[in-house]
């Protein structure tokens, strides 16, 4: 258990180091926002390796080596410049209470683990295929090599497979202990969306605790079709709100990062995001274009 939890804890460090070096303003919204953005940045940094691996049918160790190198570089960078420690500011009482609740909820998740029945069999089979044969887009339920249309080029599956490879554990164990990470990312996503819409950290803490309480017993949260709407989609919508409110390159870049990560976890939810956000952004663009011509 501890090996898997350590893997997911360290996985956020490359993103944190990237933000500390190139986008320190992203860490100013609070600790939970920093957690969400650090993981999304880490996923974005590992995306080229993952996509290239699927294109070339490369061995899984390529991703594992990239993770080790990224974490090592991040540790050195963060140790040299500790300015990131002061960016989130001193925690308020609300932040402390939220942190205590989340720590308790994550502890409960670590004691039980992810759901292993139903659709979990499909995801475990995909993870085992990647671990055994390297990057591939084969459907594990069909004989011979058939393309899997929904979970192809899946970064989430490959990360769990890399976790099993690096820790020396069975992929089933890597799947079981990913639930605390899913809980943390869901709470961080709810916090980010609430702060983006309402503009107050207190509202974000309420949203994070509410989300955590509602999903406290949902051991299926680790499924990609549950992680996407409850954790990844709220963050993507928060990025869309930021892009509408302040149409700058930075906000557009974050929306792009969220969209790419979402597409690599569950392709349909990336489509849902486009359907929800695309028309609004198009109207915003037309409005800006009309205003500039007047």
QUIDA-V841210 format. One record per pair of residues at least 24 apart in sequence whose ideal C-beta (glycine too) atoms are under 8 Angstrom apart, sorted by the first residue. I is the first residue (numbers start at 0). J is the second residue. D is the distance in Angstrom with one decimal. If there is no record, write none. Layout:
i->I j->J d->D
i->I j->J d->D
//
This chain:
i->0 j->109 d->6.2
i->0 j->172 d->7.9
i->0 j->176 d->5.0
i->2 j->166 d->4.0
i->2 j->167 d->7.8
i->2 j->168 d->6.4
i->3 j->162 d->6.0
i->3 j->166 d->6.2
i->3 j->168 d->6.8
i->3 j->172 d->6.8
i->3 j->173 d->5.6
i->3 j->176 d->3.9
i->3 j->177 d->6.9
i->4 j->109 d->6.6
i->4 j->176 d->6.2
i->4 j->179 d->6.4
i->4 j->180 d->7.7
i->6 j->162 d->4.7
i->6 j->165 d->6.4
i->6 j->166 d->6.1
i->7 j->162 d->7.4
i->7 j->177 d->6.9
i->7 j->179 d->7.7
i->7 j->180 d->4.2
i->9 j->70 d->4.9
i->10 j->38 d->7.1
i->10 j->41 d->5.6
i->10 j->66 d->6.9
i->10 j->70 d->7.3
i->10 j->158 d->7.3
i->11 j->37 d->4.4
i->11 j->38 d->4.9
i->11 j->41 d->5.8
i->12 j->37 d->7.5
i->12 j->41 d->7.5
i->12 j->69 d->8.0
i->12 j->70 d->5.5
i->12 j->73 d->4.0
i->12 j->74 d->6.3
i->12 j->77 d->6.7
i->13 j->40 d->7.4
i->13 j->41 d->4.7
i->13 j->44 d->5.5
i->13 j->45 d->7.8
i->13 j->69 d->4.0
i->13 j->70 d->6.2
i->13 j->72 d->7.2
i->13 j->73 d->4.4
i->14 j->38 d->5.9
i->14 j->39 d->6.7
i->14 j->40 d->3.1
i->14 j->41 d->3.5
i->14 j->42 d->7.5
i->14 j->43 d->7.6
i->14 j->44 d->6.7
i->15 j->40 d->7.6
i->15 j->41 d->8.0
i->15 j->73 d->6.8
i->15 j->77 d->6.7
i->15 j->83 d->6.6
i->16 j->72 d->7.1
i->16 j->73 d->3.8
i->16 j->76 d->4.4
i->16 j->77 d->5.3
i->17 j->41 d->7.9
i->17 j->44 d->6.4
i->17 j->73 d->7.9
i->18 j->83 d->7.6
i->19 j->76 d->7.3
i->19 j->77 d->6.6
i->19 j->80 d->6.6
i->19 j->82 d->6.8
i->19 j->83 d->4.1
i->19 j->86 d->7.9
i->20 j->76 d->6.7
i->20 j->80 d->7.9
i->22 j->249 d->7.0
i->23 j->82 d->7.4
i->23 j->83 d->7.4
i->23 j->86 d->6.0
i->24 j->249 d->7.8
i->25 j->253 d->7.7
i->26 j->83 d->6.2
i->26 j->86 d->4.1
i->26 j->87 d->6.2
i->27 j->86 d->5.8
i->27 j->87 d->7.5
i->27 j->88 d->7.9
i->28 j->191 d->7.4
i->28 j->194 d->5.8
i->28 j->200 d->7.4
i->28 j->203 d->8.0
i->29 j->87 d->6.0
i->29 j->88 d->7.8
i->29 j->94 d->6.9
i->29 j->190 d->7.2
i->29 j->194 d->7.2
i->29 j->200 d->5.2
i->29 j->203 d->6.6
i->30 j->87 d->4.9
i->30 j->90 d->7.1
i->30 j->94 d->6.8
i->30 j->98 d->7.6
i->31 j->97 d->7.6
i->31 j->186 d->6.7
i->31 j->187 d->4.6
i->31 j->190 d->4.1
i->31 j->191 d->7.2
i->31 j->203 d->6.8
i->31 j->204 d->7.9
i->31 j->207 d->5.9
i->32 j->187 d->7.1
i->32 j->190 d->6.4
i->32 j->191 d->5.3
i->32 j->194 d->6.6
i->32 j->203 d->7.6
i->33 j->86 d->7.5
i->33 j->87 d->5.9
i->34 j->183 d->6.7
i->34 j->184 d->7.8
i->34 j->187 d->4.7
i->35 j->184 d->6.9
i->35 j->187 d->3.7
i->35 j->188 d->5.9
i->35 j->190 d->7.3
i->35 j->191 d->5.1
i->35 j->234 d->5.4
i->36 j->191 d->7.8
i->36 j->253 d->7.7
i->38 j->184 d->6.3
i->38 j->187 d->7.8
i->39 j->234 d->6.5
i->39 j->253 d->7.9
i->39 j->256 d->5.7
i->39 j->257 d->6.3
i->39 j->260 d->5.6
i->40 j->256 d->7.1
i->41 j->69 d->7.4
i->42 j->154 d->6.2
i->42 j->256 d->8.0
i->42 j->260 d->4.6
i->42 j->263 d->7.5
i->43 j->256 d->4.6
i->43 j->259 d->6.5
i->43 j->260 d->6.4
i->44 j->69 d->6.4
i->45 j->69 d->7.1
i->45 j->154 d->6.9
i->45 j->158 d->7.6
i->46 j->154 d->6.5
i->46 j->259 d->6.1
i->46 j->260 d->7.5
i->46 j->263 d->6.7
i->49 j->134 d->7.6
i->49 j->152 d->7.2
i->49 j->154 d->4.8
i->49 j->157 d->5.5
i->49 j->263 d->7.0
i->50 j->152 d->6.2
i->52 j->133 d->7.4
i->52 j->134 d->3.9
i->52 j->157 d->7.1
i->53 j->134 d->4.6
i->53 j->135 d->7.5
i->53 j->136 d->6.3
i->53 j->151 d->7.5
i->53 j->152 d->4.7
i->55 j->134 d->7.5
i->56 j->133 d->6.0
i->56 j->134 d->5.8
i->56 j->135 d->6.2
i->57 j->133 d->5.9
i->57 j->134 d->5.4
i->58 j->133 d->4.3
i->58 j->134 d->7.7
i->59 j->129 d->6.0
i->59 j->130 d->6.1
i->59 j->133 d->5.4
i->59 j->134 d->6.8
i->59 j->157 d->7.1
i->59 j->160 d->5.7
i->59 j->161 d->6.2
i->59 j->164 d->5.8
i->60 j->164 d->6.9
i->62 j->134 d->7.8
i->62 j->157 d->5.8
i->62 j->158 d->7.7
i->62 j->161 d->4.9
i->63 j->161 d->4.6
i->63 j->164 d->5.2
i->63 j->165 d->5.3
i->66 j->158 d->8.0
i->66 j->161 d->5.9
i->66 j->165 d->7.1
i->67 j->165 d->7.2
i->91 j->200 d->7.5
i->93 j->200 d->7.4
i->93 j->201 d->5.5
i->93 j->204 d->4.7
i->94 j->200 d->7.4
i->94 j->204 d->6.3
i->96 j->204 d->7.6
i->97 j->204 d->4.2
i->97 j->207 d->5.7
i->97 j->208 d->5.6
i->100 j->208 d->5.4
i->100 j->211 d->6.5
i->100 j->212 d->7.9
i->101 j->182 d->7.8
i->101 j->183 d->7.0
i->101 j->186 d->5.7
i->101 j->207 d->7.0
i->101 j->208 d->7.7
i->101 j->211 d->6.0
i->104 j->182 d->5.9
i->104 j->186 d->7.9
i->104 j->211 d->5.0
i->104 j->212 d->7.8
i->104 j->215 d->5.7
i->105 j->179 d->4.4
i->105 j->182 d->5.7
i->105 j->183 d->6.1
i->106 j->179 d->8.0
i->107 j->215 d->6.9
i->108 j->178 d->4.5
i->108 j->179 d->4.3
i->108 j->181 d->7.9
i->108 j->182 d->5.0
i->108 j->218 d->7.8
i->109 j->176 d->6.8
i->109 j->178 d->7.6
i->109 j->179 d->4.8
i->111 j->178 d->7.2
i->111 j->218 d->6.3
i->112 j->175 d->3.7
i->112 j->176 d->5.9
i->112 j->178 d->5.8
i->112 j->218 d->7.2
i->113 j->174 d->5.8
i->113 j->175 d->5.1
i->113 j->176 d->7.5
i->113 j->177 d->5.9
i->113 j->178 d->4.2
i->113 j->181 d->7.6
i->113 j->218 d->5.6
i->113 j->219 d->7.6
i->113 j->220 d->7.7
i->113 j->221 d->4.0
i->114 j->218 d->4.2
i->114 j->219 d->4.6
i->114 j->221 d->7.2
i->114 j->222 d->7.4
i->115 j->171 d->7.1
i->115 j->174 d->7.3
i->115 j->175 d->6.6
i->117 j->219 d->7.6
i->118 j->219 d->7.8
i->118 j->222 d->5.9
i->118 j->224 d->7.5
i->119 j->174 d->7.1
i->119 j->219 d->7.8
i->119 j->222 d->7.0
i->122 j->150 d->7.9
i->122 j->156 d->6.8
i->122 j->174 d->7.0
i->122 j->222 d->6.6
i->122 j->223 d->6.9
i->123 j->170 d->6.4
i->123 j->171 d->6.1
i->123 j->174 d->5.7
i->125 j->150 d->6.2
i->125 j->153 d->7.1
i->125 j->156 d->5.0
i->126 j->156 d->5.3
i->126 j->159 d->5.1
i->126 j->160 d->4.9
i->126 j->163 d->7.3
i->126 j->170 d->4.6
i->126 j->173 d->7.3
i->126 j->174 d->6.4
i->127 j->160 d->7.8
i->127 j->170 d->5.1
i->129 j->156 d->6.0
i->129 j->157 d->5.6
i->129 j->160 d->4.2
i->130 j->160 d->4.3
i->130 j->163 d->5.8
i->130 j->164 d->6.2
i->130 j->170 d->5.5
i->148 j->266 d->7.7
i->149 j->265 d->7.0
i->149 j->266 d->5.7
i->149 j->267 d->6.6
i->150 j->223 d->6.6
i->150 j->265 d->7.3
i->150 j->266 d->7.6
i->151 j->266 d->7.4
i->152 j->263 d->6.2
i->153 j->223 d->7.2
i->153 j->263 d->6.1
i->153 j->264 d->6.8
i->154 j->260 d->7.2
i->154 j->263 d->3.9
i->154 j->264 d->6.7
i->155 j->223 d->5.6
i->155 j->226 d->7.2
i->155 j->263 d->7.0
i->155 j->264 d->4.7
i->156 j->223 d->7.8
i->174 j->221 d->7.0
i->177 j->221 d->4.9
i->178 j->218 d->6.1
i->178 j->220 d->6.4
i->178 j->221 d->5.0
i->181 j->220 d->4.5
i->181 j->221 d->4.6
i->181 j->225 d->7.8
i->181 j->226 d->5.4
i->181 j->230 d->6.5
i->182 j->211 d->6.6
i->182 j->214 d->6.8
i->182 j->220 d->6.4
i->184 j->226 d->7.2
i->184 j->230 d->4.2
i->184 j->231 d->7.6
i->185 j->210 d->5.7
i->185 j->211 d->7.3
i->185 j->214 d->5.9
i->185 j->220 d->6.4
i->185 j->226 d->7.5
i->185 j->229 d->4.7
i->185 j->230 d->4.1
i->185 j->233 d->7.9
i->186 j->210 d->5.5
i->186 j->211 d->4.7
i->187 j->230 d->7.6
i->187 j->234 d->7.5
i->188 j->229 d->7.3
i->188 j->230 d->4.6
i->188 j->231 d->6.7
i->188 j->232 d->7.5
i->188 j->233 d->3.8
i->188 j->234 d->4.3
i->188 j->237 d->7.6
i->189 j->233 d->5.5
i->191 j->233 d->6.6
i->191 j->234 d->5.2
i->191 j->237 d->4.3
i->192 j->233 d->4.1
i->192 j->234 d->7.0
i->192 j->236 d->5.6
i->192 j->237 d->4.4
i->192 j->240 d->7.6
i->194 j->237 d->7.5
i->195 j->236 d->7.9
i->195 j->237 d->3.9
i->195 j->238 d->7.9
i->195 j->240 d->4.3
i->195 j->241 d->5.8
i->196 j->237 d->7.6
i->196 j->240 d->5.9
i->223 j->264 d->5.1
i->223 j->265 d->4.7
i->224 j->265 d->5.6
i->224 j->268 d->7.9
i->226 j->264 d->6.4
i->226 j->265 d->7.9
i->227 j->261 d->6.2
i->227 j->264 d->5.3
i->227 j->265 d->4.2
i->227 j->268 d->4.1
i->228 j->268 d->6.3
i->231 j->257 d->7.2
i->231 j->260 d->6.4
i->231 j->261 d->4.8
i->231 j->264 d->5.9
i->231 j->268 d->7.1
i->232 j->261 d->6.8
i->232 j->268 d->6.0
i->232 j->271 d->7.5
i->232 j->272 d->6.5
i->235 j->261 d->5.6
i->235 j->272 d->5.3
i->235 j->276 d->7.8
i->236 j->272 d->7.6
i->236 j->275 d->7.5
i->236 j->276 d->7.4
i->239 j->272 d->7.9
i->239 j->275 d->8.0
i->239 j->276 d->4.5
i->239 j->279 d->7.4
i->239 j->280 d->7.3
i->242 j->280 d->6.9
i->243 j->279 d->6.7
i->243 j->280 d->7.1
i->243 j->283 d->5.6
i->246 j->283 d->6.9
i->246 j->287 d->6.9
//
